[in-house]
């Protein structure tokens, strides 16, 4: 691919004359969904495939092959002469870093840059670079793959995670994920555990002593284990009521609702759920 682009770029930069062959370099590059551009050290666009024109929003209205890239326009706007001018302003520094990598003949990792169109909307792209010549790092070819939909989904997922984290932090309860063992070794536990147990998440996560299982009242521990195992075997949720020993030595009553996490063959792997402190005054009222 590198030899192909090197030969093509030399011919394309020297002359943009079209060819009748359906397998010409021009036709092949224009058939790619990714954008391919050739730039020099100051990011001047020496060549751009049709994918770049579609990505940047600057498509030629005339004969593409015979028109220098710097003068191609769409409507009344002028296509950018330099790649840097087409980038979101916040990405200029990232481009400068990438250009230094190319100048030092380093193969930078895949970069993310935003291409800003004439309508001021931008597209996220993964950018990979390759020098066209063994004799010099410039000009270089860049392949830009549009990942706007992926980035949008990542941003939605991140926002949802932030909202969920705020929600969990505000709950007067302990959200958890634990291994299915007698210690109920915690893989995740929310900040609500501090009020319920007197221990912080760091104190309980994979900690040898005390584990959450150690905190369950000895008279309730076997019953809790048996009820959870029965629910896991039946693949049903479970609801438990039992006592724990708070860090301060007091015995507290809690209620737990959870369910199992299973391997593809149905083997129980872990449990997750939520644990609430039970107000003993409410229990006294219920028993009267």
Buried (B, 14 or more C-beta within 10 A) or exposed (E): EEEEBBEBBEBBBEEBEEEEEEEBBBBBBBEEEBBBBBBBEEBBBBBBBBBBBBBBBBBBEEEBEEBEBEEBBBEEEEBBBBBBEBBBEEBEEBBEEBBEBBBEEEEBEEBEBBBBBBEEEBBBBBBBBBBBEEEEBBBBBBBBBBBBEEBEEEEEEEEEEEEEEEEBEEEEBBBBBBBBEBBBBBEEBBBBBBEBBBBEBEBBBEBEEBBBBBBBBEEBBEBBBEBBBEBBEEEEEBEBBBBBBBEEEEEBBBBBEBBBBEEEEEEBEBBBBBBBBBEEEEEEEEEE
